[in-house]
Each structure stands twice: as C-alpha cells, then as structure tokens.
Amino acid sequence: MKKSTKITSIILIFFLIIAFVVIGRAMIGNHFKKKFSKRPPPTIIISEVKQNEFSENIESFGTAIAKKTETFRIEKNNLLSELKLNKYIKKGEIIVELKDRVIKAPFSGVLGYRGITEDILGSENSVIVTLDDSKEIYADLKIPEKYASIIQVGLPVKARFSGMKNKTYLGSVEGFSSRVNAETRSILTRIKVDNSNFELIPGTLLEVTLSFNTRQSLSIPDTSIILEGNKAYVYKVSEENITSRAEIIIGLREDGNVEVVKGLSSGDIIVAEGLKKVRPNSKIKPLEK
C-alpha cells in the first residue's frame, strides 16, 4: 500500500512539473508577444510608380576628331609676338606676327602645340601648332552588322570620356557607310557631338551609347526589386500602409531605374528601399524618397 502511494505521489509530482513548465512557457511567450507587439512599425522608404523614358542601346567607342584642323610650322627665331596657345581664337584674328608675315586664323578654334621639330639642316628649331575647330566633335565608330537595320542619320547618341565620367555629351549619327566591312563585320558610323564648351579635346577616346526604340514605360527603382530565380517581386503598399508582395515582369534597366512590363499600375506605391525589414501583410511607417 505504501509502495502504491509512493508511486502515485511521484506521478502527481511529475505532472505538476509538466504543468508548471507549460504554464511558464505560455506566460513567457505572452510576455514577449506583448513586448514585441508594442514595437512601432519600421520606417521604410517608398516610391510611386511613374512613367519614365527607356531605350535600347548600342555601346561603342571612337576617337574624338575636330570638325576642321589647320597646321602651322613657325620658325622660333622668326617670332615677333607670343603665340596665343590654348585659347579660343576667332576667324580672322591674328595667331602670331612673324618677321616676314602675319598668320591669321582661317576659322574660329583653339590653338595648341603639336610638337617641336628641327629642319632638314638642323640649324633652326620650328614650332608646330594646330588650330582646331572643335565646337563640334566627330568620332568614327564600328557598329556590329546585326544593327544594320537600326543605324540611321539623326539617331541620338551620348558620349563620355574618362576625364569627366559623370558628364554626358549629347549628339547624333551624322552618317554611315553603305557597306559592311568584310573583315570586322561592322558598319563605319560617324557621330557628331556638341562641344560648345570645348571640354572634349581631339584625340580623346570616347565611350559612346547609341539609343533606339525609345519609349515611355512604367518605372521603379532597381533597389525595390526582389529577384528569385527568373521571377521578380516588389512590395506594394496599401492606403493603410500594409504591405503585400506582387509578382512583376521587368524589362530594360537605365540609370538606376527598371522598366515594368506587367504587374503594376501608374500611381501604385511600392517599397523602394529596406526590403530586409519588410514582411508580407505587415504595417510600415512610410517615408517618401
């Protein structure tokens, strides 16, 4: 009898311990649930879906060429005045006065050194200078033959060079060859770029983008996209600031923006940044970008 009572007591104690553990865990869980439920919603940067311009692009490069160039050889011991080097000279303005003649600019441009040489006898040094009309810069590009049906006069171009990576120079296609080069399988294409501030120097290597099939499309920041395999998603934000995940189809990318082909409408509000802080069907505190 005593043995039976002892076993019963042990069983009761065992169940009491389990009960205390279950109740304790529930109380702790409720405590943390209440604690975290009081947390304010995360502040998230949002953005409105808007129309933006997108283009398909052809990337190439070419060397900057002045519109016109004139070279002068001047004997140093024949100089009567200083050369106006690295300055803009107007047409008809005196470039330099020599003992036997005066040299005037045949056109407006910038005068610069080309080199110093010795004459055949080696008795006199001569200065070689060039006058470049570089208000407009040209460049010859080799465009792959697969773009033959796209290249046309007037096609817009953008040019950059390493000296000013953040600046873009605008221009257009000036002309192109009527034949494909059999060796390079390319079409020789000449572009013209505005250089009215004379920042581009002849001989500069230009990075050129030719744009075609330009269109207005829905646009979102590239930081707003979640990529999973070959699918793309964004978080839409409701009027009540509740998020929902939406699948989208994307197209071109340009300057930090992505074209939306399907899945969003103009005026939709989406999460623009801070995707790691967001969960579906959760409330956020929106901050406009």
C-alpha positions as CSV (number, residue, x, y, z in Angstrom):
1,M,0.0,0.0,0.0
2,K,2.8,2.3,0.9
3,K,4.6,1.5,-2.3
4,S,1.4,2.3,-4.3
5,T,1.0,5.6,-2.6
6,K,4.7,6.5,-3.3
7,I,4.3,5.7,-7.0
8,T,1.1,7.8,-7.1
9,S,2.9,10.7,-5.4
10,I,5.8,10.5,-7.9
11,I,3.3,10.6,-10.9
12,L,1.5,13.6,-9.4
13,I,4.8,15.5,-8.9
14,F,5.8,14.6,-12.5
15,F,2.5,16.0,-13.9
16,L,2.8,19.1,-11.7
17,I,6.3,19.8,-13.0
18,I,5.0,19.4,-16.6
19,A,2.1,21.7,-15.9
20,F,4.4,24.4,-14.4
21,V,6.7,24.2,-17.4
22,V,3.8,24.6,-19.9
23,I,2.2,27.4,-17.9
24,G,5.6,29.1,-17.5
25,R,6.4,28.9,-21.2
26,A,2.9,30.3,-22.1
27,M,3.4,33.2,-19.7
28,I,6.9,34.0,-21.0
29,G,5.5,33.7,-24.6
30,N,2.7,36.1,-23.8
31,H,5.1,38.5,-22.2
32,F,7.4,38.7,-25.2
33,K,4.4,38.8,-27.6
34,K,3.1,41.8,-25.8
35,K,6.5,43.4,-25.7
36,F,7.2,43.0,-29.4
37,S,3.6,43.8,-30.4
38,K,4.2,47.2,-28.9
39,R,7.1,47.9,-31.2
40,P,6.4,50.7,-33.7
41,P,6.3,49.7,-37.4
42,P,9.6,50.1,-39.3
43,T,10.3,53.3,-41.2
44,I,10.5,52.3,-44.9
45,I,11.3,54.4,-47.9
46,I,8.5,54.2,-50.5
47,S,8.2,55.3,-54.1
48,E,5.4,55.9,-56.6
49,V,5.3,54.0,-59.8
50,K,5.7,56.6,-62.6
51,Q,6.4,56.8,-66.3
52,N,10.0,57.1,-67.5
53,E,11.9,57.0,-70.8
54,F,13.7,53.8,-71.7
55,S,15.8,53.0,-74.7
56,E,17.6,50.0,-76.2
57,N,21.3,50.9,-76.5
58,I,24.3,50.1,-78.7
59,E,27.7,50.6,-76.9
60,S,30.8,51.5,-78.8
61,F,33.9,53.8,-78.7
62,G,35.8,56.1,-81.0
63,T,38.5,58.8,-81.1
64,A,37.4,62.4,-81.0
65,I,38.0,64.3,-84.2
66,A,37.8,68.1,-84.7
67,K,35.5,69.5,-87.3
68,K,38.4,71.3,-89.0
69,T,42.1,71.4,-88.4
70,E,44.9,73.6,-89.7
71,T,48.6,73.1,-89.0
72,F,51.2,75.8,-89.0
73,R,55.0,75.5,-88.8
74,I,56.6,78.6,-87.3
75,E,60.3,79.3,-87.0
76,K,61.1,80.3,-83.5
77,N,63.7,82.9,-84.5
78,N,61.2,84.5,-86.8
79,L,58.7,85.3,-84.0
80,L,57.7,88.9,-83.3
81,S,54.8,88.1,-80.9
82,E,53.8,85.4,-78.5
83,L,51.7,82.5,-79.7
84,K,48.1,82.5,-78.3
85,L,48.2,78.9,-77.2
86,N,45.3,77.0,-75.6
87,K,43.0,80.0,-76.3
88,Y,39.9,80.4,-78.4
89,I,40.7,82.4,-81.5
90,K,38.1,83.9,-83.7
91,K,38.2,83.7,-87.5
92,G,40.4,86.5,-88.9
93,E,42.1,87.1,-85.6
94,I,46.0,87.2,-85.6
95,I,47.5,84.0,-84.4
96,V,51.1,85.3,-84.5
97,E,53.2,88.0,-86.0
98,L,56.4,86.9,-87.8
99,K,59.2,89.0,-89.3
100,D,58.1,88.2,-92.8
101,R,54.3,87.8,-92.4
102,V,51.3,87.7,-90.2
103,I,49.3,84.5,-89.6
104,K,45.6,84.9,-89.2
105,A,43.0,82.3,-88.2
106,P,41.3,80.9,-91.2
107,F,38.4,79.8,-89.0
108,S,37.5,80.0,-85.3
109,G,39.1,77.4,-83.0
110,V,41.6,76.6,-80.3
111,L,45.3,76.9,-80.9
112,G,47.7,74.3,-79.4
113,Y,51.1,72.8,-79.6
114,R,51.6,69.7,-81.8
115,G,55.3,69.3,-81.5
116,I,58.8,70.8,-81.9
117,T,61.0,69.7,-84.8
118,E,64.3,70.5,-86.4
119,D,64.5,71.5,-90.0
120,I,66.5,69.4,-92.5
121,L,69.7,71.3,-91.9
122,G,69.3,71.1,-88.2
123,S,70.1,74.8,-87.8
124,E,66.8,76.2,-86.8
125,N,64.0,75.0,-84.4
126,S,60.4,75.2,-85.6
127,V,57.2,75.0,-83.5
128,I,54.3,73.0,-85.0
129,V,50.9,74.3,-83.8
130,T,47.4,73.3,-84.8
131,L,44.2,75.3,-84.9
132,D,41.2,73.0,-84.2
133,D,37.6,73.9,-84.8
134,S,36.3,71.6,-82.0
135,K,33.0,73.3,-81.2
136,E,31.6,70.1,-82.6
137,I,33.4,66.8,-82.2
138,Y,33.2,63.9,-84.5
139,A,34.0,60.2,-84.0
140,D,34.0,57.2,-86.2
141,L,32.5,54.0,-84.7
142,K,32.5,50.4,-85.8
143,I,28.9,49.2,-85.3
144,P,28.3,45.4,-85.5
145,E,26.4,44.4,-88.6
146,K,23.5,43.0,-86.7
147,Y,22.4,46.6,-86.1
148,A,22.5,47.4,-89.8
149,S,18.7,47.9,-90.0
150,I,18.7,50.2,-86.9
151,I,21.5,52.7,-87.8
152,Q,20.1,55.9,-89.4
153,V,21.1,59.6,-89.6
154,G,19.8,61.5,-86.6
155,L,19.8,58.6,-84.2
156,P,20.6,60.1,-80.7
157,V,23.9,59.4,-79.1
158,K,25.5,60.1,-75.7
159,A,29.3,60.3,-75.3
160,R,31.5,60.2,-72.2
161,F,35.3,60.2,-71.6
162,S,37.5,59.2,-68.8
163,G,38.4,62.8,-67.8
164,M,34.8,63.5,-66.9
165,K,33.0,60.2,-66.2
166,N,29.9,61.9,-64.7
167,K,29.3,64.2,-67.6
168,T,27.4,63.3,-70.8
169,Y,27.8,64.9,-74.2
170,L,24.8,64.8,-76.5
171,G,24.9,64.3,-80.2
172,S,23.5,62.2,-83.1
173,V,24.6,60.0,-86.0
174,E,25.9,62.2,-88.8
175,G,26.3,59.4,-91.4
176,F,27.3,55.8,-92.0
177,S,28.9,53.5,-94.6
178,S,26.7,51.9,-97.2
179,R,28.7,48.6,-96.8
180,V,29.6,46.2,-94.1
181,N,33.3,45.7,-93.6
182,A,34.0,42.1,-94.6
183,E,36.9,41.8,-92.1
184,T,35.4,43.4,-89.0
185,R,31.7,42.6,-89.8
186,S,30.9,46.2,-88.8
187,I,29.5,49.4,-90.3
188,L,31.6,52.5,-90.1
189,T,29.4,55.1,-88.5
190,R,30.2,58.8,-87.9
191,I,28.7,60.7,-85.0
192,K,28.6,64.4,-84.1
193,V,28.7,65.6,-80.5
194,D,28.1,69.1,-79.2
195,N,31.3,70.5,-77.6
196,S,30.4,74.2,-77.3
197,N,32.3,74.4,-74.0
198,F,35.5,72.9,-75.6
199,E,35.9,70.3,-72.9
200,L,36.4,67.5,-75.4
201,I,39.9,67.5,-76.9
202,P,40.6,66.0,-80.3
203,G,42.3,62.6,-79.8
204,T,40.2,61.8,-76.7
205,L,38.8,58.2,-76.5
206,L,35.0,58.5,-76.3
207,E,32.7,55.9,-74.8
208,V,29.5,56.2,-77.0
209,T,25.9,55.0,-76.5
210,L,23.5,55.0,-79.4
211,S,19.9,54.8,-78.4
212,F,17.0,53.3,-80.3
213,N,13.4,52.1,-79.8
214,T,12.9,54.8,-77.2
215,R,9.6,54.6,-75.3
216,Q,7.7,55.7,-72.2
217,S,7.1,52.9,-69.7
218,L,6.3,52.3,-66.0
219,S,9.4,52.7,-63.9
220,I,10.6,51.7,-60.5
221,P,13.9,51.9,-58.6
222,D,16.2,48.9,-59.0
223,T,16.5,48.8,-55.2
224,S,12.8,47.9,-54.9
225,I,13.1,44.5,-56.7
226,I,13.3,41.1,-55.2
227,L,14.8,38.5,-57.6
228,E,14.0,34.8,-57.0
229,G,15.3,32.6,-59.8
230,N,13.8,34.0,-63.0
231,K,11.0,35.8,-61.3
232,A,10.8,39.4,-59.9
233,Y,8.7,40.7,-57.0
234,V,8.0,44.0,-55.2
235,Y,6.2,45.0,-52.0
236,K,3.1,47.1,-52.8
237,V,1.9,49.4,-50.0
238,S,-1.9,50.0,-49.4
239,E,-3.5,53.2,-48.2
240,E,-3.4,51.7,-44.7
241,N,0.4,51.2,-45.1
242,I,0.1,47.4,-45.2
243,T,2.5,45.6,-47.5
244,S,1.7,42.9,-50.0
245,R,4.0,41.0,-52.3
246,A,3.4,41.3,-56.0
247,E,5.0,39.5,-58.9
248,I,6.1,41.7,-61.8
249,I,7.7,41.3,-65.2
250,I,10.6,43.6,-65.8
251,G,12.2,45.0,-69.0
252,L,15.1,47.4,-69.6
253,R,17.3,49.0,-67.0
254,E,18.6,52.6,-67.2
255,D,20.3,54.9,-64.7
256,G,19.1,53.0,-61.6
257,N,15.5,52.6,-62.9
258,V,13.9,49.4,-64.2
259,E,11.1,49.1,-66.8
260,V,7.9,47.4,-65.6
261,V,6.2,45.4,-68.4
262,K,3.4,43.9,-66.2
263,G,2.2,43.7,-62.6
264,L,1.9,47.3,-61.6
265,S,-0.1,50.4,-62.5
266,S,0.9,54.1,-62.6
267,G,0.4,55.6,-59.2
268,D,1.0,52.4,-57.2
269,I,3.0,52.8,-54.1
270,I,5.9,50.4,-53.5
271,V,8.7,49.8,-51.1
272,A,11.8,51.4,-52.6
273,E,14.5,50.5,-50.1
274,G,14.9,48.5,-47.0
275,L,13.4,45.2,-48.3
276,K,15.0,43.2,-45.4
277,K,12.9,45.0,-42.9
278,V,9.6,44.2,-44.7
279,R,7.3,41.2,-44.4
280,P,4.2,40.5,-46.4
281,N,1.0,41.8,-44.8
282,S,2.9,43.9,-42.3
283,K,2.4,47.5,-41.3
284,I,5.1,50.1,-42.1
285,K,5.8,53.7,-41.5
286,P,6.3,55.1,-45.0
287,L,8.9,57.7,-45.9
288,E,8.8,59.2,-49.3
289,K,12.0,59.0,-51.3
